[in-house]
Amino acid sequence: MSVSFQSMNSGLPLKSNLFKIVSYIGSFFLILFPFSITILPEVHGIVIAVSFVLAAILFLFGGETVSLKTDEKYFFASIFFMIITVVSVSAYAGIDEMVMKKLFKYLYLLLVIPVYYVYRTIKFNYALVWYGLFIGAVVSALYGINQAMLTPLFNVDYAWRAQGVTNAIIYGDISLIMGVLCLSGIGWFKSRAKWQIIYPIIACLMGLVASVLSQSRGGWVAIPFLSLVFLWDQKVYFYKYVSSLAIIVVITIIYIIPQTGVESKLSMTFSNIQMYFDSDIYSRYRQTSIGVRLEAGRAAWLVFVENPFIGVGWGNLQENAKVFVENGMLNKSAITYAHPHNQFLSIMASGGIVATIAVFFLFFVPVKTFYQACKSSELSSDARRIGLAGILFIVGFVIFNMSESFLERSRTVSFFIFYLAVFMAGIRGMNTEEIRNKK
């Protein structure tokens, strides 16, 4: 059975004006989405919803259908596999109001397909991706600076941890990754004018500032991994080394300056970890911020060990962890939250080995495609840069999910949907024939 996907080509009978409107809206979203993701409520959901409508318009008024490429089939299959797994496990374990809330977050992932269809069809301008990320990182950081320091830029309430309109962890992580993603386009900016490399460097530094102000340690863990990916790129020019060195210097300065709170935060983290492992089950050291997370992680692991194949279902982790608390195997802090602040442990306990395999493919399939794009000699330099951004995006998302359940929160799922679709579509922005004609 052949699989096909409707696409735009020179013979597309879509009314010209209608197609232009769809293209303008889709292009506008490349600026609006990163600008709004951390500082405006609900806009992220509206962008995804409107993109679904745009996809329907393109599909209904489209022309020929073309066969999906192998990697596109795997991409869609990984999404469906994740959804089918979550739905099946939930149905088996029993569905209630809590389960439905979790379930809808995963079902939301299906919208990556229409969003991908939109950007695969309109063949967007790469400039909008890079400038959108620049604006998003800078504006997000300025908003956070205002929150933490009460500068007059935005009319917001004071927060000792910058958090935008979400929570500090999501705000810090998203701001950081937007800055890093913009840095992957440094070659694009340089191709316009050498002085324009200041844009991605500023974006990256502002992302770091936002992350520091958020005091989100999980984001800081991602920095060395993202740096390694960035330096791995096959086109590492001198200015990339210079910008990387500059970022390392800035991070060092941020760590040294007491007012940033980074040094004290990290010292407290290491101290709490040490005290946790030196304490007994009933110790107060298992009720610190770090202690709660470690204890919740242990709870998820114990639940997984007892239910290894299909888990206990979404929304049932807390109830199952109570048994271990009552038996004196865990501190009561283990059931403080309904999730273990770790997406992978949450999936292991809730969906067992089957769901763990599904989430592995959810991340592995696109990162493999991005890797192949980076190494391709047939793709344009623009598409290869998008491939690098895609790898950074997935690596960052995986690391962030080790300290938070990003696939179970609507704002971060929207962020994942949007940029996964944009980057997957972006590496196909020019076909081989078009590229060769430009050489």
C-alpha positions as CSV (number, residue, x, y, z in Angstrom):
1,M,0.0,0.0,0.0
2,S,1.6,3.3,-1.1
3,V,1.6,6.3,1.2
4,S,1.3,9.7,-0.3
5,F,1.4,13.3,0.8
6,Q,-0.2,16.3,-1.0
7,S,2.4,18.9,-1.9
8,M,2.7,22.2,-3.8
9,N,4.4,22.2,-7.2
10,S,4.3,24.3,-10.3
11,G,1.0,22.7,-11.4
12,L,-0.9,23.3,-8.1
13,P,-4.4,24.6,-8.9
14,L,-4.7,26.3,-5.6
15,K,-6.0,29.9,-6.1
16,S,-3.0,32.2,-6.2
17,N,-4.4,34.7,-3.7
18,L,-5.5,32.0,-1.2
19,F,-2.1,30.3,-1.3
20,K,-0.4,33.7,-0.7
21,I,-2.5,34.3,2.3
22,V,-1.6,30.9,3.8
23,S,2.0,31.5,3.0
24,Y,2.0,34.9,4.7
25,I,0.3,33.6,7.8
26,G,2.7,30.6,8.1
27,S,5.6,32.9,7.6
28,F,4.3,35.4,10.2
29,F,4.1,32.5,12.7
30,L,7.9,32.0,12.4
31,I,8.2,35.4,14.0
32,L,5.2,35.3,16.3
33,F,5.7,31.9,17.8
34,P,9.2,32.4,19.3
35,F,8.3,35.9,20.3
36,S,5.3,34.8,22.3
37,I,6.1,31.3,23.6
38,T,7.4,32.5,27.0
39,I,5.8,35.9,27.4
40,L,2.2,35.7,26.1
41,P,-0.5,33.3,27.4
42,E,-2.4,31.0,25.0
43,V,-0.7,32.3,21.8
44,H,1.3,29.1,21.3
45,G,-2.0,27.0,21.2
46,I,-3.6,29.5,18.8
47,V,-0.6,29.2,16.4
48,I,-0.8,25.4,16.4
49,A,-4.6,25.5,15.9
50,V,-4.5,28.0,13.1
51,S,-1.7,25.9,11.5
52,F,-4.1,22.9,11.5
53,V,-6.7,25.1,9.7
54,L,-4.1,26.2,7.2
55,A,-3.1,22.6,6.5
56,A,-6.7,21.7,5.9
57,I,-7.0,24.6,3.4
58,L,-3.8,23.5,1.6
59,F,-5.0,19.9,1.5
60,L,-8.5,20.7,0.2
61,F,-7.3,23.1,-2.5
62,G,-4.1,21.2,-3.3
63,G,-3.0,19.5,-6.4
64,E,-1.0,16.3,-7.1
65,T,0.0,13.8,-4.5
66,V,3.6,12.6,-4.2
67,S,5.0,9.6,-2.4
68,L,6.4,10.2,1.0
69,K,10.2,9.7,1.4
70,T,11.3,6.9,3.7
71,D,12.4,9.2,6.5
72,E,9.1,11.0,6.3
73,K,7.3,7.7,6.7
74,Y,9.4,6.8,9.7
75,F,8.8,10.3,11.1
76,F,5.0,9.9,11.0
77,A,5.2,6.3,12.2
78,S,7.1,7.4,15.3
79,I,4.4,9.9,16.1
80,F,1.6,7.4,15.6
81,F,3.5,4.7,17.5
82,M,3.8,7.1,20.5
83,I,0.1,8.0,20.4
84,I,-1.1,4.4,20.0
85,T,1.1,3.2,22.8
86,V,-0.2,5.9,25.2
87,V,-3.8,5.4,24.3
88,S,-3.5,1.6,24.6
89,V,-1.8,1.7,28.0
90,S,-4.3,4.2,29.3
91,A,-7.2,2.1,28.1
92,Y,-5.8,-0.9,29.8
93,A,-5.1,0.8,33.1
94,G,-8.3,2.7,33.2
95,I,-9.3,6.2,32.1
96,D,-10.4,8.9,34.5
97,E,-10.3,12.7,34.6
98,M,-6.6,12.8,35.5
99,V,-5.7,10.3,32.8
100,M,-7.6,12.2,30.2
101,K,-5.6,15.4,31.0
102,K,-2.4,13.5,30.5
103,L,-3.7,11.7,27.4
104,F,-4.7,14.9,25.7
105,K,-1.1,16.3,26.0
106,Y,0.2,13.2,24.1
107,L,-2.7,13.3,21.5
108,Y,-1.6,16.9,20.9
109,L,1.6,15.6,19.4
110,L,-0.5,14.5,16.3
111,L,-0.7,18.1,15.3
112,V,3.0,18.0,14.3
113,I,1.8,16.4,11.1
114,P,-0.5,19.3,9.8
115,V,2.1,21.9,11.0
116,Y,4.8,20.0,9.1
117,Y,2.5,19.8,6.0
118,V,2.1,23.6,6.1
119,Y,5.8,24.4,6.2
120,R,6.7,21.6,3.8
121,T,4.2,23.1,1.3
122,I,4.8,26.9,1.6
123,K,8.6,26.6,1.3
124,F,9.3,29.4,3.8
125,N,12.1,31.9,3.8
126,Y,15.0,30.7,6.1
127,A,15.6,34.3,7.2
128,L,12.3,34.1,9.2
129,V,13.6,31.1,11.1
130,W,16.8,32.8,12.2
131,Y,15.4,36.3,12.9
132,G,12.4,34.7,14.7
133,L,14.7,32.9,17.1
134,F,16.8,36.0,17.6
135,I,13.7,38.1,18.5
136,G,12.3,35.3,20.6
137,A,15.5,34.9,22.7
138,V,16.1,38.6,23.2
139,V,12.5,39.5,24.1
140,S,12.2,36.5,26.4
141,A,15.4,37.5,28.2
142,L,14.3,41.2,28.5
143,Y,11.0,40.1,30.0
144,G,12.8,37.9,32.5
145,I,15.2,40.7,33.4
146,N,12.2,42.9,34.1
147,Q,10.6,40.3,36.3
148,A,13.8,39.7,38.4
149,M,15.0,43.3,38.6
150,L,11.8,45.3,38.1
151,T,13.1,47.4,35.2
152,P,10.4,49.4,33.4
153,L,10.4,47.4,30.1
154,F,7.2,45.4,30.9
155,N,4.4,45.8,33.3
156,V,4.8,42.6,35.3
157,D,5.0,41.5,38.9
158,Y,8.3,40.9,40.6
159,A,9.5,37.2,40.6
160,W,12.7,36.2,42.3
161,R,13.1,33.6,39.6
162,A,12.3,34.8,36.1
163,Q,9.5,32.8,34.7
164,G,7.7,34.7,31.9
165,V,4.0,33.7,31.8
166,T,4.8,30.1,32.6
167,N,7.0,28.5,35.3
168,A,10.7,29.2,35.8
169,I,11.9,25.8,34.4
170,I,10.0,26.1,31.2
171,Y,10.9,29.7,30.7
172,G,14.6,29.2,31.3
173,D,14.9,26.1,29.2
174,I,12.9,27.5,26.2
175,S,14.8,30.8,26.3
176,L,18.1,29.0,26.4
177,I,17.4,26.7,23.5
178,M,16.1,29.5,21.3
179,G,19.4,31.3,21.8
180,V,21.4,28.2,21.0
181,L,19.2,27.4,17.9
182,C,19.8,30.9,16.6
183,L,23.6,30.4,17.0
184,S,23.4,27.4,14.7
185,G,22.5,29.9,11.9
186,I,25.6,32.0,12.4
187,G,26.8,31.0,9.0
188,W,23.6,32.3,7.4
189,F,24.0,35.7,9.1
190,K,27.7,35.8,8.1
191,S,26.7,35.1,4.4
192,R,24.6,38.3,4.5
193,A,27.3,40.5,6.2
194,K,30.1,39.6,8.5
195,W,28.9,42.1,11.1
196,Q,25.6,40.2,11.3
197,I,27.2,37.4,13.3
198,I,26.5,39.6,16.3
199,Y,22.8,38.7,16.1
200,P,23.1,35.0,16.9
201,I,25.8,35.7,19.5
202,I,23.5,38.2,21.2
203,A,20.6,35.7,21.0
204,C,22.7,33.0,22.6
205,L,24.0,35.2,25.4
206,M,20.4,36.5,26.1
207,G,19.2,32.9,26.2
208,L,22.0,32.2,28.8
209,V,20.9,35.3,30.8
210,A,17.3,34.1,30.8
211,S,18.4,30.7,32.0
212,V,20.5,32.2,34.8
213,L,17.6,34.4,35.9
214,S,15.3,31.5,35.9
215,Q,17.6,29.6,38.3
216,S,16.7,26.4,36.4
217,R,19.5,24.0,36.9
218,G,18.2,21.4,34.4
219,G,18.9,23.9,31.6
220,W,22.5,24.4,32.7
221,V,23.1,20.7,32.5
222,A,22.3,20.9,28.7
223,I,24.9,23.6,28.0
224,P,27.9,21.3,27.7
225,F,26.0,18.8,25.5
226,L,24.7,21.5,23.2
227,S,28.2,23.0,23.0
228,L,29.6,19.6,21.9
229,V,27.0,19.2,19.2
230,F,27.7,22.7,17.9
231,L,31.4,22.2,17.7
232,W,30.9,18.7,16.1
233,D,29.4,20.3,13.0
234,Q,31.4,19.6,9.9
235,K,31.6,23.3,9.0
236,V,33.2,24.6,12.1
237,Y,34.8,27.9,11.0
238,F,37.1,30.1,13.0
239,Y,34.3,32.5,14.0
240,K,32.5,29.5,15.6
241,Y,35.4,28.8,17.8
242,V,35.6,32.4,18.7
243,S,31.9,32.7,19.6
244,S,32.1,29.4,21.5
245,L,35.1,30.8,23.5
246,A,33.2,34.0,24.2
247,I,30.3,32.0,25.5
248,I,32.5,30.0,27.8
249,V,34.0,33.2,29.1
250,V,30.6,34.6,29.7
251,I,29.4,31.5,31.6
252,T,32.6,31.7,33.7
253,I,31.9,35.3,34.6
254,I,28.3,34.5,35.4
255,Y,29.4,31.7,37.7
256,I,32.0,34.0,39.5
257,I,29.7,37.0,40.1
258,P,27.8,36.3,43.3
259,Q,24.8,38.5,42.3
260,T,23.8,36.0,39.6
261,G,23.2,33.3,42.3
262,V,24.6,30.6,40.0
263,E,27.6,29.6,42.2
264,S,25.5,29.5,45.3
265,K,22.7,27.5,43.5
266,L,25.1,24.9,42.2
267,S,26.9,24.6,45.6
268,M,23.5,24.1,47.3
269,T,22.6,21.5,44.7
270,F,25.7,19.4,45.3
271,S,25.4,19.8,49.0
272,N,21.7,18.6,48.9
273,I,22.6,15.6,46.8
274,Q,25.4,14.6,49.2
275,M,23.1,15.0,52.2
276,Y,20.4,13.0,50.5
277,F,22.6,10.0,49.9
278,D,24.0,10.2,53.4
279,S,20.5,10.3,55.0
280,D,17.9,7.7,55.9
281,I,14.4,7.3,54.6
282,Y,12.8,9.7,57.2
283,S,15.4,12.4,57.0
284,R,14.4,16.0,56.3
285,Y,17.2,16.1,53.7
286,R,14.8,14.0,51.5
287,Q,12.4,16.9,51.6
288,T,14.6,19.6,50.0
289,S,14.0,20.7,46.4
290,I,16.6,18.2,45.2
291,G,15.6,15.6,47.8
292,V,12.0,15.6,46.6
293,R,13.1,15.1,43.0
294,L,15.4,12.3,43.8
295,E,12.8,10.6,46.0
296,A,10.2,11.0,43.3
297,G,12.6,9.5,40.8
298,R,13.2,6.5,43.0
299,A,9.4,6.1,43.3
300,A,9.0,6.0,39.6
301,W,11.8,3.5,39.2
302,L,10.2,1.2,41.9
303,V,6.8,1.4,40.2
304,F,8.4,0.6,36.9
305,V,10.3,-2.4,38.3
306,E,7.0,-3.8,39.6
307,N,5.1,-3.1,36.3
308,P,7.9,-3.3,33.7
309,F,5.9,-4.1,30.5
310,I,3.1,-1.6,30.2
311,G,3.4,0.4,33.4
312,V,0.5,1.6,35.6
313,G,-1.0,4.1,33.3
314,W,-0.8,7.8,33.2
315,G,-2.1,9.6,36.3
316,N,-1.6,6.5,38.5
317,L,2.0,7.0,39.5
318,Q,1.3,8.9,42.8
319,E,-1.2,6.4,44.0
320,N,1.2,3.5,43.3
321,A,4.1,5.3,45.0
322,K,2.0,5.6,48.2
323,V,2.4,1.9,48.8
324,F,6.2,2.3,49.0
325,V,5.8,5.2,51.4
326,E,3.5,3.3,53.6
327,N,5.9,0.3,53.6
328,G,8.8,2.6,54.7
329,M,10.7,2.3,51.5
330,L,10.3,5.9,50.5
331,N,10.1,9.3,52.2
332,K,6.6,10.9,52.1
333,S,8.2,13.6,49.8
334,A,8.1,11.0,47.0
335,I,4.4,11.7,46.5
336,T,4.5,15.5,46.7
337,Y,4.0,15.7,43.0
338,A,2.0,13.6,40.5
339,H,5.1,13.3,38.3
340,P,8.8,12.6,39.0
341,H,10.2,15.7,37.3
342,N,11.7,13.5,34.7
343,Q,9.9,12.6,31.5
344,F,11.7,9.3,30.9
345,L,11.1,8.0,34.4
346,S,7.5,9.2,34.1
347,I,7.1,7.2,30.9
348,M,8.8,4.1,32.3
349,A,6.5,4.0,35.3
350,S,3.3,5.0,33.4
351,G,3.8,3.1,30.1
352,G,6.5,0.5,30.8
353,I,9.0,-0.8,28.3
354,V,6.6,-0.3,25.4
355,A,6.1,3.4,26.0
356,T,9.9,3.8,26.7
357,I,10.6,2.3,23.2
358,A,8.0,4.6,21.7
359,V,9.5,7.8,23.2
360,F,13.0,6.6,22.1
361,F,11.8,6.5,18.5
362,L,10.0,9.8,18.9
363,F,13.4,11.5,19.4
364,F,15.7,9.1,17.5
365,V,13.9,9.2,14.1
366,P,14.1,13.0,13.6
367,V,17.6,13.3,15.0
368,K,18.8,10.7,12.6
369,T,17.1,12.7,9.7
370,F,18.8,15.9,10.9
371,Y,22.1,14.2,11.2
372,Q,21.9,12.9,7.6
373,A,20.9,16.4,6.4
374,C,24.0,17.8,8.1
375,K,26.2,15.3,6.3
376,S,24.5,15.6,2.9
377,S,26.5,17.0,0.0
378,E,23.3,17.4,-2.1
379,L,21.5,19.8,0.3
380,S,22.1,23.5,0.4
381,S,24.1,25.1,3.2
382,D,20.8,26.6,4.4
383,A,19.2,23.2,4.8
384,R,22.3,21.8,6.5
385,R,22.2,24.6,9.0
386,I,18.6,23.7,9.7
387,G,19.7,20.1,10.2
388,L,22.2,21.3,12.8
389,A,19.5,23.3,14.5
390,G,17.3,20.2,14.5
391,I,20.0,18.1,16.2
392,L,20.5,20.9,18.9
393,F,16.8,21.1,19.3
394,I,16.4,17.3,20.0
395,V,19.5,17.1,22.2
396,G,18.3,20.1,24.3
397,F,14.8,18.7,24.6
398,V,16.1,15.3,25.7
399,I,18.3,16.9,28.4
400,F,15.5,19.2,29.6
401,N,13.2,16.2,29.9
402,M,15.5,14.8,32.5
403,S,14.5,17.5,35.0
404,E,10.9,18.1,33.9
405,S,8.1,16.3,32.0
406,F,7.9,18.5,28.9
407,L,5.7,16.1,27.0
408,E,3.0,16.4,29.6
409,R,2.8,20.2,29.5
410,S,0.9,22.1,26.8
411,R,3.3,25.0,26.3
412,T,6.4,22.7,25.8
413,V,4.5,20.3,23.7
414,S,3.5,23.2,21.4
415,F,7.1,24.3,21.3
416,F,8.2,20.7,20.4
417,I,5.5,20.4,17.7
418,F,6.2,23.7,16.1
419,Y,10.0,23.5,15.8
420,L,10.1,19.8,15.0
421,A,7.8,20.5,12.1
422,V,9.7,23.6,11.0
423,F,13.1,21.9,11.1
424,M,11.9,18.7,9.5
425,A,10.3,20.8,6.7
426,G,13.3,23.1,6.5
427,I,15.8,20.5,5.4
428,R,13.5,19.9,2.4
429,G,13.2,23.6,1.5
430,M,15.1,23.2,-1.7
431,N,15.2,20.0,-3.8
432,T,18.4,18.7,-5.3
433,E,17.6,20.1,-8.8
434,E,17.0,23.6,-7.4
435,I,20.3,23.5,-5.5
436,R,22.3,22.3,-8.4
437,N,20.9,25.1,-10.5
438,K,22.1,27.6,-8.0
439,K,25.7,26.2,-7.8
